Amino acid sequence: MTYNGFLSHIDLAQVVLYIFWLFFSALILYLVRENKREGYPLVADVADRSYGAWIGWPDLPKPKTYILPHGGTVTVPNSKQDARTINLTPSAPFPGAPLEPTGNPLIDGVGPASYAERADVPDLTLEGDPKIVPLRVAPDFSVATRDPDPRGMAVIGTDGRIAGTVTDAWVDKSEYIFRYFEMEVGEAGRHILLPVTFCRVDAGNRQIRVKAITAAQFADVPGLANPDQVTFLEEDKICGYYGGGYLYATPDRAEPLI
């Protein structure tokens, strides 16, 4: 067969289709590998028997170091594993059995109260300043005149009792919204943060109602290392605590409806 005769048997559209299939297959393989930069290898534990690490196919990508915008680096994937003690026990000796808390689930950070071990540094603005701060250190921000000022309002828990009083509001300087209310609880006057998304503001009665936890449980809300800023890790712990209250705040919440 001559060279011209060989070319006459090639369908250009079909060749392009095959090239596209090869490219698309390689793209899928690349994306699946890149998806394993965080969270792998997976670890399965059932009835106190470790089933070891699982990676699956394809294998993990080669470690890559990323330069963070405000200094520092992070390398992923890495061999760092969550070494926290998980105070949960399976309710039955088979895979997928419900896990039951063995202590105080809100404090232990398990189930819906769990949190990720994020970086213990504050979120920053483009200028490199802490992003979420109280109004007392952000003089350029204030409560809108048409909105109720939460400062001085009483916070009511799901049991109808007063948990404390709001002392300040924390603003997100990049998004121009309030993220947290700062409140004073207990006789010692401890200050904690209350996520705005867990609140219902009753402006007429000057109250903020929270269904997530009881008044007494506000005393154990995770605190802050710096009174004027909150870190990624602290935010996860705080939101996890309130979120877990929807299942663990009272015994009846963990029971079936019927």
Secondary structure as UniProt FT lines:
FT   HELIX           3..7
FT   TURN            8..9
FT   HELIX           12..34
FT   TURN            35..36
FT   STRAND          42..46
FT   TURN            47..48
FT   STRAND          49..54
FT   STRAND          64..67
FT   TURN            69..70
FT   STRAND          73..76
FT   STRAND          88..90
FT   TURN            95..96
FT   STRAND          99..101
FT   HELIX           105..108
FT   HELIX           111..113
FT   TURN            126..127
FT   STRAND          132..134
FT   HELIX           135..137
FT   TURN            139..140
FT   TURN            145..146
FT   TURN            151..152
FT   STRAND          154..156
FT   TURN            158..159
FT   STRAND          162..172
FT   TURN            173..176
FT   STRAND          177..185
FT   TURN            186..189
FT   STRAND          190..195
FT   HELIX           196..198
FT   STRAND          200..202
FT   TURN            203..206
FT   STRAND          207..209
FT   HELIX           216..220
FT   TURN            227..228
FT   HELIX           232..248
FT   HELIX           251..254
//
